Amino acid sequence: MKTLLGLFGLTIGLLVLAGYCESKKDPYEPGMHFDYSIQCENGFVYKVLGRRKGTIQVLNSDGTPLKCGEKIY
């Protein structure tokens, strides 16, 4: 019983740690995130929501597409 509770506590602790690390990451940094990924393709940044959910081009506040290597404004 103690082993099961210990494993459960460890799992919860790891999930909290992963959530904390994800919150400190730039949301538009290329790579995997919890429920989406950011890809750089043809010089522009795209947000991929999953296999069947689709892809969205990331836009700046003025509506221009975000280019790879630039910060969003």
SVG drawing of the C-alpha trace seen along z (x, -y; Angstrom):
<svg xmlns="http://www.w3.org/2000/svg" viewBox="-10 -46 26 48">
<polyline fill="none" stroke="black" stroke-width="0.4" points="0.0,0.0 2.9,-2.4 4.5,-1.6 1.3,-2.4 0.9,-5.7 4.6,-6.5 4.2,-5.8 1.1,-7.9 2.8,-10.8 5.8,-10.6 3.6,-10.7 1.7,-13.7 5.0,-15.4 6.4,-14.8 3.3,-16.2 3.5,-19.3 7.2,-19.7 6.4,-19.2 3.6,-21.8 6.0,-24.3 8.7,-23.8 6.1,-24.2 4.8,-27.5 8.3,-28.9 8.8,-28.1 8.2,-30.5 4.8,-29.4 6.1,-30.0 9.4,-28.2 9.7,-25.5 9.3,-22.0 6.8,-20.0 4.5,-21.4 1.8,-19.7 -1.1,-19.8 0.5,-21.3 3.8,-21.7 5.4,-24.6 7.0,-24.0 9.0,-26.3 8.3,-25.6 9.0,-27.7 10.3,-30.5 7.1,-30.9 5.9,-29.5 3.0,-27.1 1.1,-25.7 0.2,-22.1 -2.7,-21.0 -2.6,-17.3 -3.1,-14.7 -6.7,-15.4 -7.2,-18.9 -5.2,-20.9 -2.5,-23.5 -2.7,-27.3 -0.2,-29.9 1.0,-32.1 0.3,-35.8 1.7,-38.9 -0.6,-41.5 -0.8,-43.4 -1.8,-40.3 1.5,-39.6 2.8,-36.0 5.5,-35.3 8.8,-34.5 11.1,-31.8 13.6,-33.1 11.7,-36.2 9.8,-37.1 6.0,-37.6 4.8,-41.1"/>
</svg>
